[in-house]
């Protein structure tokens, strides 16, 4: 699915960049892929795809601290 029509960025592009390049913020996506650098309408969706990807890969913010708190 296309996330950013202005830059032709898909969910897969975001997931691959997060996995391959370690992107972990909307700013990273903007700098690397150009997401949300034109009209900005895609920012919320792009952030959601990125956060979902980080959760799936165990790299979500606070994941390590949450694991420590549960132990």
HUUR-V141396 format. One record per residue. N is the residue number from 1. RES is the residue in three letters. PHI is phi in whole degrees, -180 to 180 (NA if undefined). Layout:
# HUUR-V141396
n = {N | N}
res = {RES | RES}
phi = {PHI | PHI}
This chain:
# HUUR-V141396
n = {1 | 2 | 3 | 4 | 5 | 6 | 7 | 8 | 9 | 10 | 11 | 12 | 13 | 14 | 15 | 16 | 17 | 18 | 19 | 20 | 21 | 22 | 23 | 24 | 25 | 26 | 27 | 28 | 29 | 30 | 31 | 32 | 33 | 34 | 35 | 36 | 37 | 38 | 39 | 40 | 41 | 42 | 43 | 44 | 45 | 46 | 47 | 48 | 49 | 50 | 51 | 52 | 53 | 54 | 55 | 56 | 57 | 58 | 59 | 60 | 61 | 62 | 63 | 64 | 65 | 66 | 67 | 68 | 69 | 70 | 71}
res = {UNK | UNK | UNK | UNK | UNK | UNK | UNK | UNK | UNK | UNK | UNK | UNK | UNK | UNK | UNK | UNK | UNK | UNK | UNK | UNK | UNK | UNK | UNK | UNK | UNK | UNK | UNK | UNK | UNK | UNK | UNK | UNK | UNK | UNK | UNK | UNK | UNK | UNK | UNK | UNK | UNK | UNK | UNK | UNK | UNK | UNK | UNK | UNK | UNK | UNK | UNK | UNK | UNK | UNK | UNK | UNK | UNK | UNK | UNK | UNK | UNK | UNK | UNK | UNK | UNK | UNK | UNK | UNK | UNK | UNK | UNK}
phi = {NA | -76 | -101 | -115 | -73 | -61 | -112 | 56 | -104 | -106 | -57 | -62 | -60 | -66 | -62 | -64 | -65 | -64 | -73 | -77 | -111 | 73 | -65 | -141 | -150 | -63 | -61 | -60 | -62 | -64 | -66 | -86 | -107 | 87 | -61 | 63 | -99 | -107 | -87 | 85 | -65 | -89 | -56 | -64 | -66 | -60 | -62 | -63 | -63 | -63 | -63 | -62 | -63 | -65 | -63 | -63 | -95 | 76 | -107 | -63 | -60 | 83 | -62 | -68 | -68 | -66 | -68 | -68 | -66 | -77 | -78}
